[in-house]
Amino acid sequence: LFLAGGFSTIFETWNRDFEDLEYYQEEVQESMHDINLHLKPFFAFATYGNDQALFFFLDEGDNPPVYQYAEDKFLKNEKGEYVSWKKTKESFVALIEKHIEQSLRK
């Protein structure tokens, strides 16, 4: 995260200010509550507005898969159905490494 934080484009336009992480959790949980979505405990580490987030579940190990949430259900699952959340990366490390590599190419 230290290396990734050195690049302002690490998550492009996603909010990722570590000082506001508690606020992110509350906003994402409220958004999910608004659409009657109840997930197991998770940690949102980046948000886009108050109704989109990148997160991982707290019970999925030291290098958990990363999921994306969108209140407006514009994400498509593997069946082509619109859903409010889905897995986007196999691991948190893979997500960070991808963004570091992209930032270094710029």
C-alpha positions as a printed Julia matrix, in Angstrom:
106×3 Matrix{Float64}:
   0.0     0.0     0.0
   2.9     2.36    0.64
   4.15    1.98   -2.94
   0.65    2.1    -4.36
  -0.14    5.23   -2.38
   2.71    7.0    -4.16
   0.63    7.17   -7.32
  -2.52    9.26   -7.44
  -4.02    7.0   -10.09
  -3.73    3.75   -8.14
  -7.51    3.37   -8.07
  -8.17    6.09  -10.62
 -11.24    8.03   -9.42
 -12.11    5.82   -6.45
 -12.06    7.45   -2.99
  -9.32    5.77   -1.0
  -8.35    8.24    1.72
  -7.34    6.13    4.71
  -8.52    8.85    7.11
 -12.11    8.32    5.93
 -12.29    4.52    6.07
 -14.8     4.49    8.91
 -17.05    6.85    6.97
 -16.77    4.59    3.89
 -17.96    1.58    5.89
 -21.02    3.44    7.15
 -21.96    4.83    3.73
 -21.6     1.49    1.96
 -23.56   -0.33    4.66
 -26.33    2.28    4.43
 -26.42    1.94    0.64
 -26.66   -1.85    0.91
 -29.39   -1.51    3.52
 -31.34    0.76    1.13
 -31.56   -2.08   -1.42
 -32.12   -4.76    1.25
 -28.72   -6.38    0.67
 -27.28   -8.03    3.77
 -23.78   -9.47    3.39
 -21.48  -11.07    5.92
 -18.94   -8.69    7.57
 -16.78   -6.92    4.99
 -14.25   -4.11    4.71
 -14.7    -1.44    2.02
 -11.32    0.02    1.12
 -12.36    2.25   -1.79
 -15.63    3.93   -2.73
 -17.06    5.8    -5.67
 -19.71    8.15   -4.38
 -21.86    6.65   -1.66
 -23.26    3.78   -3.7
 -20.25    1.91   -5.13
 -17.35    0.19   -3.37
 -14.44   -2.19   -3.63
 -14.42   -4.53   -0.64
 -13.42   -7.9     0.74
 -15.04  -10.2     3.28
 -13.31  -10.35    6.64
 -13.51  -14.14    6.91
 -11.79  -14.99    3.61
  -8.17  -15.16    4.79
  -5.07  -13.01    4.61
  -5.29  -12.36    0.87
  -9.03  -12.35    0.19
 -10.81  -12.0    -3.14
 -11.93   -8.47   -4.01
 -15.56   -7.67   -4.77
 -17.23   -4.67   -6.33
 -20.57   -3.31   -5.16
 -22.9    -1.02   -7.13
 -26.29   -0.06   -5.73
 -27.71    0.49   -9.24
 -26.98   -3.12  -10.28
 -25.02   -2.31  -13.42
 -22.5    -5.13  -12.79
 -22.97   -8.34  -14.75
 -22.27  -11.78  -13.35
 -20.98  -14.73  -15.36
 -24.55  -15.52  -16.49
 -25.0   -12.0   -17.89
 -27.45  -11.03  -15.14
 -27.29   -7.58  -13.56
 -26.25   -7.79   -9.92
 -25.35   -5.39   -7.14
 -22.06   -7.13   -6.23
 -19.6    -9.58   -7.72
 -16.04  -10.83   -7.39
 -13.65   -8.76   -9.51
 -10.21  -10.06   -8.47
  -9.04  -13.37   -7.07
  -7.03  -11.62   -4.35
  -6.31   -8.25   -2.78
  -2.62   -8.62   -3.66
  -3.49   -9.25   -7.32
  -5.54   -6.03   -7.37
  -2.74   -3.95   -5.85
  -0.09   -5.5    -8.13
  -2.22   -4.8   -11.22
  -2.62   -1.14  -10.3
   1.07   -0.72   -9.42
   2.06   -2.2   -12.8
  -0.39    0.11  -14.61
   0.91    3.15  -12.71
   4.53    2.29  -13.48
   3.77    2.08  -17.21
   2.45    5.65  -17.26
